[in-house]
Amino acid sequence: IHRDIKPANIFLNKLANGKYVFKIGDFGLVKWNDATIQTGGFGTARNMSPEQYSRGQKYTNKTDIYPMGFIFFELLMGKHPDDISP
């Protein structure tokens, strides 16, 4: 579980055979724990899943799927949902 999926953490790498592959990385603070939220939390607030906002809830694979929706939205619309005025 990554817990901070955002465009800045997705990289496009070219392989030796000429094909491209996406990789997820992060140059932030790395801390291993029992998958419960800690003081200060992890993640970027505008892309956080609901369980990241609630203290004490377990992280699941959905923690990383939720922010992918924001990324797909940005790919299609060119803006984050928070940046679109009604």
C-alpha positions as CSV (number, residue, x, y, z in Angstrom):
1,I,0.0,0.0,0.0
2,H,1.6,3.3,-1.1
3,R,-0.8,5.8,0.6
4,D,0.3,8.8,-1.5
5,I,-0.6,8.2,-5.1
6,K,-0.5,11.5,-7.0
7,P,0.8,12.6,-10.4
8,A,4.1,13.7,-8.9
9,N,4.8,10.1,-7.8
10,I,4.1,8.4,-11.1
11,F,7.1,8.1,-13.4
12,L,7.4,7.0,-17.1
13,N,10.5,4.9,-17.7
14,K,11.8,3.7,-21.1
15,L,13.1,0.2,-21.0
16,A,16.2,-1.1,-22.9
17,N,13.8,-2.7,-25.5
18,G,12.2,0.6,-26.3
19,K,9.0,0.0,-24.5
20,Y,7.7,2.3,-21.7
21,V,6.5,1.4,-18.3
22,F,4.9,3.4,-15.5
23,K,6.4,3.2,-12.0
24,I,5.2,4.5,-8.8
25,G,7.7,6.1,-6.5
26,D,8.0,8.6,-3.7
27,F,10.8,10.7,-2.4
28,G,9.0,11.6,0.8
29,L,9.4,10.1,4.3
30,V,9.1,6.3,4.4
31,K,7.9,4.8,7.6
32,W,6.7,1.2,8.1
33,N,3.9,0.6,10.6
34,D,1.0,-1.7,11.2
35,A,-1.1,0.1,8.5
36,T,-3.0,2.3,10.9
37,I,-2.8,6.1,10.7
38,Q,-0.1,7.8,12.8
39,T,0.1,11.3,14.1
40,G,0.7,13.5,11.1
41,G,-0.6,10.9,8.7
42,F,0.6,10.0,5.3
43,G,-0.5,11.3,1.9
44,T,-1.3,14.5,0.1
45,A,-4.5,15.9,1.5
46,R,-6.3,16.7,-1.8
47,N,-5.9,13.0,-3.0
48,M,-6.4,11.2,0.3
49,S,-8.9,8.4,0.6
50,P,-11.6,8.6,3.3
51,E,-9.9,6.1,5.6
52,Q,-6.8,8.3,5.6
53,Y,-8.8,11.1,7.2
54,S,-10.2,8.9,9.9
55,R,-7.8,8.1,12.7
56,G,-7.4,4.4,13.5
57,Q,-8.9,2.9,10.4
58,K,-6.9,0.2,8.6
59,Y,-5.5,1.0,5.2
60,T,-6.5,-1.3,2.4
61,N,-5.8,-1.6,-1.3
62,K,-8.7,0.9,-1.8
63,T,-6.5,3.5,-0.2
64,D,-4.5,3.5,-3.4
65,I,-7.4,3.0,-5.8
66,Y,-9.3,6.1,-4.5
67,P,-6.7,8.7,-5.6
68,M,-6.3,7.0,-9.0
69,G,-9.8,8.4,-9.7
70,F,-8.4,11.9,-9.3
71,I,-5.5,11.1,-11.6
72,F,-7.8,9.7,-14.3
73,F,-10.0,12.8,-13.9
74,E,-6.9,15.1,-14.4
75,L,-5.8,13.1,-17.4
76,L,-9.2,13.6,-19.1
77,M,-10.0,17.1,-17.9
78,G,-6.6,18.7,-17.5
79,K,-7.4,19.8,-13.9
80,H,-7.9,18.3,-10.5
81,P,-11.6,18.2,-9.4
82,D,-10.9,20.7,-6.7
83,D,-9.6,23.2,-9.3
84,I,-12.9,23.2,-11.4
85,S,-15.3,26.0,-10.3
86,P,-19.0,25.2,-10.5
